[in-house]
């Protein structure tokens, strides 16, 4: 098969790495890819959001199957455009991707489907939003409705912080159209976890569990990010809790999407808060997480590609995925200044030495080559990932590799996995 992976981040590197190992693959491309993905696939200089360019490339190169990684092209309708041309693609339609493209739609769907989540209100008027916050009190959460590259959520511990978040979205228009409407919701208490399922429109197959670390600093301090590290399996997600998540959140969502004429195919991600009342939904995403994809692919024993094809074809019941019993841990190395203003262009050395152990894989999230030099080209730049018999050993392997990376302009959290251990 001739396969194209769409995207350029750590998630797409993990997908390309896993798909490249499939005996079904003859040729693998990635658009646009990055310096690490170039070792797994032929990188094509087409932006992930260039729908016409990607469709044209697939026609010219006779691509048999496309795997779409990021949320933006899914919301823009890349899968719809490919399927209209007879090119099979993995991922939800634009209508189904609204689950992530509009937090307001997702919250309202939860109400209609009886999915447990935080109580919420929707606002377009800043004065009304601030009045509600004043009457409600803090802590409280303010979210931009649309896609804001992981920067549209404020967990406010005091009303003033919440007011500033409202002002940033509705007055300053910091998130553009994505912030023209906001969600103000109760702040859930508990432990966060990530739950992923493959979905074929009717059937859902749970993947291995994972837990990520959103805050930029040690001890869960500083602003939220796209994720500074992850572990799998997620210690708090017991088999009993996994069953509850499937029964109360995943399956009701899949059934509701089908009822509403937006059947969901792809990866459905449920960001969870494990509260005293049971698991509650924080948000839906319509793709694998980053850096959760890195730890999940490290633990996956089965061939990933047939499972993705089965989800697209609506025959997921025939799939049985197997996972390593070992634990995986990923440490994200980011450029100084992240998440506000990451510094680009610094040189990274020592990756071969850092990944000398076969149980270590360094996934690239934001890198490029310039005359043979490897340069940082994003905020989150590397995902140093290790697999070992337990989380303590995996953590030691990962941080040993981190310390071998020669990159003075990079930084990472030093406590990934500590909470889980």
N, C-alpha and C positions, 0 to 999 in steps of 0.2 A: 504493500500500500504506500501511496504518497500522501503524507500527512503534514498539515500546517498547524502550528501552535501560534496563537495571536497574543501578543503582549511582550513586555520587556522587564518584568520585575522578578523578585525572588520566587513568587508563586509559579511564574511561567518557566523559570529555570528548573524548578522541581518537577513540573509537568513534563518538560522536554526530556529531562534526565530519565524519568520513569518510562515515558513513551519510547525513547530511543532504545530501551532494552527489550522491547517487544519483538518477537520473531516475525510479527506481521508487517513490520515497517521495512520498506525498501529505501525510502528517501524521506527525510524529515527536514522541514523548514520552520523558521520562526520569524514573525514580523512584529516589531522591528528587531527584537532580541537584544542581547547585550554581550559584553566580552566573554562572560562565562558560558552563556547559552551557545556561543559560536563553537564551543568544543563538542556540543551535542548535536547541533543542527546547522543548516545553512541559513544565515541571517539575511533577511530581505529588508531593505530600507523603505518600508511602508508603515505609516503610523497606524496604531491599533484602531483609531477612530476614522481612518480613511476607508469608508465602506466601499466606494466604487473601486478604489485601488486594490483592495483585498479581493474583491469579487473578480476583477480582471486578472489578477495574478493567478487565482485558482483556476480560472478557465484556461489561461495560457499554459500552465504547468500541469494540467489534468490532475488536480488534487482530488484524492478520494475521500478525505475526511478532514474536518477542521475542528480544532479544540480552542474555544475562546476563553481566555483567562480572565481579563479585567472586566469590571462592571460597566464602564463607559460604553464600549462598543455593543454590549448586550442591550443596554437601555436605548441605544441609537438604532437598534434593529439589524445588527450584522447577521445574526442567525436567520432572520426572515429573508434578508437579501440573498444569502447563500442558498437557502432551501428553494427560493423562487427560481434559481438558476439550476436546480437539480444537483447541488453540491451538499452532501450530508454534513451537518454541523452539530457539535455538542454544545448545548447551552440553551437557556430559555429564550422564547420570543420576546420582542420588545414589550408586549402587553404583560407577559408573565414577569419580566424583569422589573415591572413597576413595584414589585414587592420590596426592592431595594431602592429604586429610583424615586419613590415617594414614601417617606416615613408616615405621612398622613394616611395614605392608602393602606399601608401595612397595619397601622394601628386600628383603622376602621374595620379592616378585615378580621382582626383579632376579636373585635366586639361582635361582629356578625357570626363568627365561627366558635365563639366561646373559648378562645385561647387565653390563658392567664397572662396578663401583662400589666404594666403600671397604668393607673388611671391617668387620662391625658385630656388636654384641651388644645384646639387649633386656633392660631391667631395670624392675622395679617396687619392688624392695627397695633402699633407699639404701645400706645397708651392703655389699650384694653389688656394687653399682655402684662404690662407692669402693674396694673391694678389687680389683676388676678394673682400675681406673685406676691404682692403686698398683703392680700387677704389670706393667701395659702401659707406663706412663710417658707423658710429654708430648713434643710437642704431641698433642692429642687433641680430639675434637669431641663435645659433648653436645647432644642435640636433644630437645625435647618432641615426643611422638608426634603430637599433634593440632594444630589451627589455633591459633596464638598471635600472630596479627597481626604476623608478622615479627620477634617478640622472643623466640622460643623456642630460638634456636641460640646456643651459646657455643663459639667456637674458642679453646680453652685452651692457652696456651703453657707452663703449669706445672701440676702436679697440684693445688695449692691452688685455683686458679681453677676447675678441673674439679669439685673437691669442692663448691665453693660453688654451681656450676650444678646439681649433683645435689640439694643441699639445697634450693635455691630451688624446684625442680620437685616433688620427691617428699615433702619435709617441710613447707616453707612453703606448698606448693600455689599458687605464684604464678600459674600458668597454668590453674588450675582442673582440670577433667577432661582438658583437652588435655595436661596434664603428669602424668597418673596413671601413664603409662609413658614411659620415655625410651629413646633410642637412643644408645649410646656407640660411636663409630666412629673408624677411622684418619683422620688429617688428611692429605688429599691435597696434594701440592705441584705447582705449575704456575700457569697463567694461567686465570682464569675467563672464560666466555663464555656467552651465552644463545642457545638454539636453539629455534625455534618451528615447529610444523607444524599445518596444518589436517588434521583427521582425520574420516572419515565412517563409521567402524566397521570398515572394511577397508583403505581407501586413505589414504595420508598425502601431503600436499603441503607441501614445505618453504616457509617464508616467508623473507624477507630476514633476515640475521643481525644480532645486536645484542650490545652489551657494556654492562653497567651497573657502577656504582660504589657498593658497599654501605656502606662505612665513612662515618661522619659527617664526618670531618675530612680536610684536605688530606694527601696522601701516604699515603692509606689508613690513617688513624689513628682512634682512638676506637671507640665501639660500632657494631655492625651496625645498619643501618636498612633501611627498605623500598626504598631506592635514592635516591642523591643526584644522579644524572645518568646519561646513557647516550649511546652513539654507535652509528651504523649506516652502513655495514656494520662488522662486528667484524673488525679487522685480522688477528687470529691465526687466524680460521676460513677457511682456504684452501678452494677447491673440493674438493680431495682429502680434507680433514678433514670437510667437510660430508657427503661421500659416506660416510665412515666412521661419522659420527653416525647417519645414516639407516639404514645397514646393521646397526650393532651395538647401537643404542639405541632409536630411534624405531620402526622396523618390528617388531623383536622384542617391544616393549611392546604395540603395537597387536594383534599376533597373539596374545600371551598373554592380553590382556584379552578378546578374542573367545573363546578357548578356555575361559576361566574363567566365561563367561556374563555378562560385564560389558562388552559392546562399547562402545568409546569413540568418542564424537562430540563435536567441539568443537576447542578449541586445546589442543594438548599442548606444554607447555614443558619442556625439559630444561635444567636448570642444570648446566653442564659445568665440569670441571677438565681442562685440556689438559695431561696429564702426559707424561713421557718415554716411557711405554708406550702412549700414545694417549689419546683422549678417554675420560673416565670420568664417570659420572653422580653429581652431588651430590644433586640432588632433582628430583622431578617436580612441576610445577604444572599445573593444569587450566584455565588461562585465560591471556590475554595478560599480560605483565609491565607494571609501572608503575615506572619511566618508559620501558620499552622500547616500549610501545604508541605513545608520542608520536613517537619517531623512525621507527618503522615506518610509521605512517600518513602522516607527512610525505613518505616516499619512495615510497609506493604510487601508481602511475599508474592502475591498474584500479579498476573499481567494486567496492567491498568487499562490498556486500550480496548480489549473486548468488553469490559464493563462500561466504558463510555459509549461504545457503539450500541450496546444493548439498551442503555438508557435512552439514547436517541431513537432507537427502533421500537421502543415500547415493550421490550421483552426482558425486563430486569429480573423477573422471577427466576430466570434460568441462571443467574449469576450468584456465585458463592466466593466472596473475597476472603483471603487468608492473611493474617497479620503475624509478624514476629511478636513473640511474648516479651522481647526486650523493650527497654525504654529509650526514647529519643528526646534530645534536648537541643534547642537552637538558641544561640546568642546572636543578636543582631548587632553588627558594627555600623555605626552611623557617622556621618560627617559632622564635624564641629559646627555648631549653630543650628542643628536640627532640633526641633521641628520648625522653628521660625524662619531662619535664613541659613540653610546649610551651605557650607563652603564647597565649591566644586573645583575639580582640576588637580587635586593633590595626588601624588603618586603612591601606589600601594605595592609593596614588595613582600616576598617571603611566603606566598601562598602555597607553593609546592612543598616547602618544609612543614608548613602548618597542617597540611592535609596528607602527610606521609602515612599516617595510620589508616588502614582500609576501612575502619569504622567511623572515619571522619569525612564529611563532604562539605565543601564550602560552596554555597549557592550565591550567585551574584544577583543583586537587586538593582544596583545603579552603578554600572561600570562601563568604560569604553577603552579602546586601545588607541594609542597615538604614537606612531613610530616605534612600536614594540613595547611601549610603556603602558602599564595598567593604571588608569586614572579613575578617581571617584567622580561619578556623574549623577549624583542624586542625594537625597537625604539619608535614607536607609540604603546601605551600599553592599554589605555582605551578610549572609546568614550562615554562621559557623555551626554546623550540625553534627551531632555525634550519636551513635547507637551503642548501647552496652546493656549488661545484664540487669542493672537497676539504675535508678535515677542518680544516685550518688556517683556511680562510675561514669555514667554518661556526662554528668556535669563536669567531672574532673577532666575527661577527655576533651570536651568542648572548650573549656577555659585554658587548657594547655595549648590547644590549637590557636586560640585567640591571642595568647601571649607570644606566639611565634610569628604573628602577622606584623610586618614592619610598616606601620602606618601611623606616624605621630599625629596626624590631623584627624584621626578617627577616635571614637569613644564607644563604650558599651556599658550596659548595666552589669554590675558584679554580683547580683543576687538572683539571677534567673534559676529557678528550681528550688531555691531555699524554702520558700513558703510551702511548696509541695512536699519537700523532704520532711 
